[in-house]
Structure formats: structure tokens, C-alpha cells
Amino acid sequence: MNTFAPLRVGFIGLGTMGLPMARNIARAGFPLTVSSRTLAKAEELAREFRGGKAHVAAARRPSDVATASDVIVSCVPDAPEVEEIHLGPAGTIRNARPGTVVVDCSTIAPSAARSIAARLEEAEVKFLDAPVSGGQKGAVEGTLTFFVGGEESAIERARPVFEAMGKRLTHLGPSGSGQLGKATNQVIVAGNLLAVAEGIAFAEAAGLPLAALHQALTAGAANSWALETLGKKMLDRDFLPAFAVKHQQKDLAIVLETARKNGIPLPGVALVHQLLSALEAAGEGDKGTQALLTLYEKLSPAARRATS
Amino acid sequence: MNTFAPLRVGFIGLGTMGLPMARNIARAGFPLTVSSRTLAKAEELAREFRGGKAHVAAARRPSDVATASDVIVSCVPDAPEVEEIHLGPAGTIRNARPGTVVVDCSTIAPSAARSIAARLEEAEVKFLDAPVSGGQKGAVEGTLTFFVGGEESAIERARPVFEAMGKRLTHLGPSGSGQLGKATNQVIVAGNLLAVAEGIAFAEAAGLPLAALHQALTAGAANSWALETLGKKMLDRDFLPAFAVKHQQKDLAIVLETARKNGIPLPGVALVHQLLSALEAAGEGDKGTQALLTLYEKLSPAARRATS
């Protein structure tokens, strides 16, 4: 392997997060081969860069991506998709050469990440679990944070690719540790969401002036990213998804399953998971997580009056 | 009343918060009369300023403070003490002249604040409920945030005194509104505390490197004052009280009582209240609220192993 030739990069999964991440890799000058469940998406991205300095090729199958890549980034919805694109009949493992590094940015169970890493290791392919924080905004702006599990040498090989997509990488230990870090992030995100929803519901029911109160609260010990960002959206009655309830629920299910395996009870997360289940049952799973406020409003005539 | 003469200020309750607040009023140049449950404390503060430019006098009873003051600040543990110092046999109401403004910085139930305001109004004394956020650090540095309920004209009369003690005042409405604002603050503070304790307990049980993880988490959507400040103390195993469990519990009891009256259910706050009750039952009510982490560690052999 000639380490002086430019790193050839593959990208699999051109969704809300994956598409802007792949764009940033191409812009950084890496020869890029992309594939997605829908071939047209990959072809469209290739067309987007045609004629420019960057070289982007569309591939039909993950195994074709592997043929053309030294580092393969994947970003798909959940563990079954990660298994399919790497270990399935048309998976990267079919054609990946020894030493290839897979950077999986999907959020999946830590146990699934460990098992996929072990299967790829049999083909001498190095797997990094590298789930991200920062949302679509971070993906577009190239400011994602990566929680990474796996071997240090594989991280060093893929580092230029990480740098094209984000601004911070934290290596937390062996395979699965990145997912455990992301799960910790989701534990705290869930609790902060609960805090803001209950705070604003309480203030609504009390008839307080919300804008002035929000400003005072963000200046003190109650402040959080959630209060600033989701709290503002609650006040603006903006329930569009930056992060949808159903996606939060997938992540909290992973958290609760992992917590049980590790012998740690998390009653707060369990409560948020149940409240969001009620929101899903009301048909609001596609809304942003800040819609949790509306569940409290459904439960409380006083809060409902304040907003009508 | 000559509004060109310097405002004469009274201060009642020289505890952890009150003592540094009173000092800042004296330093700002207001003639100050102070009293506390223990007369010696008031005399000590008067001695501290003797010979300097500021004039501080100790008074035996709240009614003596009222004789000498245009604005009276009070800062005591709970509603019974607020009632005693203002409405009791030696209360300020005995000697306060019409137009006197009482600024009560204690955290008490909104309903209690409204009832005390109504009683003082009978003597034409204006009552402002003005609970604070910012802790002892904010009291010492004069950077407190005030949540204020009451009449605008009374706030304007007392504004120079507020400015001596803090950096932000938010007027939220009529009597009781300040307490409702502070209660909202405590709803969110409680939820953020739960989030951080569960996150760190989860990470401990998972065997993650806590310092690196904490740094990564504070850079993203999980961040909060609680994660930065209380999270750091949890990692340092520093459970000394900046804000004690028993004081958080007093405030959450007010929140839950008020929420019920206002018809808004707060399952998250109720959970935190119960978890902190368990901590109190274990004899740890005097520790800082960040000791909530240790409750999770008691429940989880995995988290306990990680810290031993």
C-alpha cells in the first residue's frame, strides 16, 4: 500500500447526514466512490461534482465501493443495515483488501458494533465505530464530533477523512466504545429535553411571560444547549424535526438495553422513553423532540389554555 | 419622603447568601441597618465596616430595621421565617412607614409570597418577591439574577439596591411571579442534574474514560451548566455542597405543590424528588446535589467497581 498516493475514500449511505458528509470529503480532494440504497442518489452526487477538481464515482454495490477504497465511511439507519452493507452478499467484506479501514458513523448498539468489528477483523479489515454528534447542521458545516471506538492505528490511517467531516474526534477505547460514548450523549440529551419541556410547561401553566423568562433562565444555572435551542423552538411553536422523536426513541432503546446489560438502572431515561412513546402513539413520531412540550400541554388544561 | 436623600436600606437574615449580599449593599454606599436571628452576626457585620466610609448599624429586631429603612431586603430559609420577620410580633410591619419597599430574596411558595404581599399591602408596604439564582458565588461577586414579582413602581424604587447585589433583574408579573420564575428555574435545574448523574453513571458502568468523554460531551448538544459544573465535581469526587440536597428538596416540594395547584403534572421533577429523598434517607442531605451520582453507584455494582 503506497501511503504517498492520495487516500481513496468510499462512502455508503447518502441520507440526511451521509450526503453532506460525503460532499465534504469530496471537497477536501479525496477521490471518492459512493453508493446508496437508491443508485440514483449516488449518480446524482457524482454528477454534482462532474467537471470540477474533485472526482466522485457512483458504485452499484458496497462491494464495488470496497474495490476502489482505502477508507470506507458508512452512515445508515441501524445495525441491520450496517451488517448488510459490510457483511452481506454484496457487502464491503467481499472485496475489501487487508488493511482497509471502515469508519461507521451510524448510531447502533455497542454490542452490534463489537460483533461487526470481529467479523470484519477475520478479513483483516479494521472497523471503527464512530457515531457523531452535531446533527445535520454539523454534517453540512463539517463540524461534527466523533465518538470513536477501535484501534489507534486505524484511527490514524483515517484521520484525514475524519478531519474533512468534523472538528473533534474522541477515542474512547476498543470497538464499541464509540457507541457507548454516543449512548452517554443520548442519556444526557434525553434528560435535558425532559428538563426543558417540564420547565416551559410549568411556566405556561403558571401564566408567566415566556420570552423574558427564557432569557433569564439561559443566563444562569438552568442553562443548556437544550434550553437555548429546543427551548427557543418550543416558544416559537416550531416542532419541525432537526432530530425526530422516532430517532431519539431508537437511540434510547439502545441506551436502555445497554444499561441493563451493564447493570445500571436509568429511571430518568426510561421516563423520557415512555413519554416519547406516548407522543409516537399520538402520531407525532416524525416531529422534532421539542414536541415533548405538546404532550404536557395535552395533559394539562392550564398549559393548553396558555398557548391557545 | 425625600427622594434626594440616600436610600436607607435594611437587611434581615445574614446567612450564607444574605451576609455577602448585605456587604455589597454597604460597599455601594447605602446607609445600612442589619439584623439576624443571632444578634452577634449583625454586630459583627457592623464592626467589619466601622471606621470606613460605609455606615452599618446592627438592630435587635426586624421592627427596628423598619424604623431606619426605606427599602428592606430579607433573605431567610423559608415561608415561616419570612412571615415572622415581616408580620410577627417584632416584624417590620410594626414600624414600616407607608411606601416602604420589602425585597424578599428567600425562595418560598408563590402562594405564600402572594399572601404576605397582601398582608403588608394593608400597611401600604410594597412587597416584592425576588428570589435569586447564582448561588453563594453570585452573592459574593454581586452577580445574582433576580426573578421578581410585584409592582413596577416598587421595583423602580428599589432598583439601586438590586444593582448593588446582582447583574440581572427580570420582572415576571404581579406578586408571586418571581417565585414562579424561580420554581421554573428549579424544575430545569433538577432535570439537568438527573441527566448528568445518569449519563456519568452509565459511562462509569460502561468503563469509559470519563475525563475525555466529559470534554467531548461539553462540546455538543449534551452541554449544560450542570454538565460543566456538577459533572466536573462528580468526576473529581467532590460532593461538598454549593447547593445542598436538602435545599434542592425544599424547592422541589414547592415546585410539585405549585404544579399540582396549577394543574400541570411533572413526572420528571417527581422522579428527581424521590431519588433525592433516597439520598436524604441515606443520611446525605447535607451533601451537594451532585451527590445524586452516588445513589446510582449504590444501585449498580458495575458503576461502584469503576470508582473503587
Boltz contact constraints between the chains, C-beta under 6 A:
constraints:
  - contact:
      token1: [A, 133]
      token2: [B, 220]
      max_distance: 6.0
  - contact:
      token1: [A, 133]
      token2: [B, 221]
      max_distance: 6.0
  - contact:
      token1: [A, 145]
      token2: [B, 219]
      max_distance: 6.0
  - contact:
      token1: [A, 145]
      token2: [B, 220]
      max_distance: 6.0
  - contact:
      token1: [A, 168]
      token2: [B, 219]
      max_distance: 6.0
  - contact:
      token1: [A, 170]
      token2: [B, 212]
      max_distance: 6.0
  - contact:
      token1: [A, 170]
      token2: [B, 216]
      max_distance: 6.0
  - contact:
      token1: [A, 172]
      token2: [B, 208]
      max_distance: 6.0
  - contact:
      token1: [A, 180]
      token2: [B, 206]
      max_distance: 6.0
  - contact:
      token1: [A, 180]
      token2: [B, 208]
      max_distance: 6.0
  - contact:
      token1: [A, 181]
      token2: [B, 213]
      max_distance: 6.0
  - contact:
      token1: [A, 184]
      token2: [B, 199]
      max_distance: 6.0
  - contact:
      token1: [A, 184]
      token2: [B, 202]
      max_distance: 6.0
  - contact:
      token1: [A, 184]
      token2: [B, 203]
      max_distance: 6.0
  - contact:
      token1: [A, 185]
      token2: [B, 217]
      max_distance: 6.0
  - contact:
      token1: [A, 185]
      token2: [B, 222]
      max_distance: 6.0
  - contact:
      token1: [A, 187]
      token2: [B, 198]
      max_distance: 6.0
  - contact:
      token1: [A, 187]
      token2: [B, 199]
      max_distance: 6.0
  - contact:
      token1: [A, 187]
      token2: [B, 202]
      max_distance: 6.0
  - contact:
      token1: [A, 188]
      token2: [B, 195]
      max_distance: 6.0
  - contact:
      token1: [A, 188]
      token2: [B, 199]
      max_distance: 6.0
  - contact:
      token1: [A, 188]
      token2: [B, 222]
      max_distance: 6.0
  - contact:
      token1: [A, 189]
      token2: [B, 221]
      max_distance: 6.0
  - contact:
      token1: [A, 189]
      token2: [B, 222]
      max_distance: 6.0
  - contact:
      token1: [A, 191]
      token2: [B, 191]
      max_distance: 6.0
  - contact:
      token1: [A, 191]
      token2: [B, 194]
      max_distance: 6.0
  - contact:
      token1: [A, 191]
      token2: [B, 195]
      max_distance: 6.0
  - contact:
      token1: [A, 192]
      token2: [B, 192]
      max_distance: 6.0
  - contact:
      token1: [A, 192]
      token2: [B, 195]
      max_distance: 6.0
  - contact:
      token1: [A, 192]
      token2: [B, 224]
      max_distance: 6.0
  - contact:
      token1: [A, 194]
      token2: [B, 191]
      max_distance: 6.0
  - contact:
      token1: [A, 194]
      token2: [B, 268]
      max_distance: 6.0
  - contact:
      token1: [A, 195]
      token2: [B, 188]
      max_distance: 6.0
  - contact:
      token1: [A, 195]
      token2: [B, 191]
      max_distance: 6.0
  - contact:
      token1: [A, 195]
      token2: [B, 192]
      max_distance: 6.0
  - contact:
      token1: [A, 198]
      token2: [B, 187]
      max_distance: 6.0
  - contact:
      token1: [A, 198]
      token2: [B, 266]
      max_distance: 6.0
  - contact:
      token1: [A, 198]
      token2: [B, 268]
      max_distance: 6.0
  - contact:
      token1: [A, 199]
      token2: [B, 184]
      max_distance: 6.0
  - contact:
      token1: [A, 199]
      token2: [B, 187]
      max_distance: 6.0
  - contact:
      token1: [A, 199]
      token2: [B, 188]
      max_distance: 6.0
  - contact:
      token1: [A, 201]
      token2: [B, 264]
      max_distance: 6.0
  - contact:
      token1: [A, 202]
      token2: [B, 184]
      max_distance: 6.0
  - contact:
      token1: [A, 202]
      token2: [B, 187]
      max_distance: 6.0
  - contact:
      token1: [A, 202]
      token2: [B, 259]
      max_distance: 6.0
  - contact:
      token1: [A, 202]
      token2: [B, 264]
      max_distance: 6.0
  - contact:
      token1: [A, 203]
      token2: [B, 184]
      max_distance: 6.0
  - contact:
      token1: [A, 205]
      token2: [B, 262]
      max_distance: 6.0
  - contact:
      token1: [A, 205]
      token2: [B, 264]
      max_distance: 6.0
  - contact:
      token1: [A, 206]
      token2: [B, 180]
      max_distance: 6.0
  - contact:
      token1: [A, 206]
      token2: [B, 262]
      max_distance: 6.0
  - contact:
      token1: [A, 208]
      token2: [B, 172]
      max_distance: 6.0
  - contact:
      token1: [A, 208]
      token2: [B, 180]
      max_distance: 6.0
  - contact:
      token1: [A, 212]
      token2: [B, 170]
      max_distance: 6.0
  - contact:
      token1: [A, 213]
      token2: [B, 181]
      max_distance: 6.0
  - contact:
      token1: [A, 216]
      token2: [B, 170]
      max_distance: 6.0
  - contact:
      token1: [A, 217]
      token2: [B, 185]
      max_distance: 6.0
  - contact:
      token1: [A, 219]
      token2: [B, 145]
      max_distance: 6.0
  - contact:
      token1: [A, 219]
      token2: [B, 168]
      max_distance: 6.0
  - contact:
      token1: [A, 220]
      token2: [B, 133]
      max_distance: 6.0
  - contact:
      token1: [A, 220]
      token2: [B, 145]
      max_distance: 6.0
  - contact:
      token1: [A, 221]
      token2: [B, 133]
      max_distance: 6.0
  - contact:
      token1: [A, 221]
      token2: [B, 189]
      max_distance: 6.0
  - contact:
      token1: [A, 221]
      token2: [B, 225]
      max_distance: 6.0
  - contact:
      token1: [A, 222]
      token2: [B, 185]
      max_distance: 6.0
  - contact:
      token1: [A, 222]
      token2: [B, 188]
      max_distance: 6.0
  - contact:
      token1: [A, 222]
      token2: [B, 189]
      max_distance: 6.0
  - contact:
      token1: [A, 223]
      token2: [B, 225]
      max_distance: 6.0
  - contact:
      token1: [A, 224]
      token2: [B, 192]
      max_distance: 6.0
  - contact:
      token1: [A, 224]
      token2: [B, 224]
      max_distance: 6.0
  - contact:
      token1: [A, 225]
      token2: [B, 221]
      max_distance: 6.0
  - contact:
      token1: [A, 225]
      token2: [B, 223]
      max_distance: 6.0
  - contact:
      token1: [A, 259]
      token2: [B, 202]
      max_distance: 6.0
  - contact:
      token1: [A, 262]
      token2: [B, 205]
      max_distance: 6.0
  - contact:
      token1: [A, 262]
      token2: [B, 206]
      max_distance: 6.0
  - contact:
      token1: [A, 262]
      token2: [B, 302]
      max_distance: 6.0
  - contact:
      token1: [A, 263]
      token2: [B, 300]
      max_distance: 6.0
  - contact:
      token1: [A, 263]
      token2: [B, 301]
      max_distance: 6.0
  - contact:
      token1: [A, 263]
      token2: [B, 302]
      max_distance: 6.0
  - contact:
      token1: [A, 264]
      token2: [B, 201]
      max_distance: 6.0
  - contact:
      token1: [A, 264]
      token2: [B, 202]
      max_distance: 6.0
  - contact:
      token1: [A, 264]
      token2: [B, 205]
      max_distance: 6.0
  - contact:
      token1: [A, 264]
      token2: [B, 300]
      max_distance: 6.0
  - contact:
      token1: [A, 264]
      token2: [B, 302]
      max_distance: 6.0
  - contact:
      token1: [A, 264]
      token2: [B, 303]
      max_distance: 6.0
  - contact:
      token1: [A, 265]
      token2: [B, 299]
      max_distance: 6.0
  - contact:
      token1: [A, 266]
      token2: [B, 198]
      max_distance: 6.0
  - contact:
      token1: [A, 267]
      token2: [B, 271]
      max_distance: 6.0
  - contact:
      token1: [A, 268]
      token2: [B, 194]
      max_distance: 6.0
  - contact:
      token1: [A, 268]
      token2: [B, 198]
      max_distance: 6.0
  - contact:
      token1: [A, 271]
      token2: [B, 267]
      max_distance: 6.0
  - contact:
      token1: [A, 271]
      token2: [B, 271]
      max_distance: 6.0
  - contact:
      token1: [A, 299]
      token2: [B, 265]
      max_distance: 6.0
  - contact:
      token1: [A, 300]
      token2: [B, 263]
      max_distance: 6.0
  - contact:
      token1: [A, 300]
      token2: [B, 264]
      max_distance: 6.0
  - contact:
      token1: [A, 301]
      token2: [B, 263]
      max_distance: 6.0
  - contact:
      token1: [A, 302]
      token2: [B, 262]
      max_distance: 6.0
  - contact:
      token1: [A, 302]
      token2: [B, 263]
      max_distance: 6.0
  - contact:
      token1: [A, 302]
      token2: [B, 264]
      max_distance: 6.0
  - contact:
      token1: [A, 303]
      token2: [B, 264]
      max_distance: 6.0
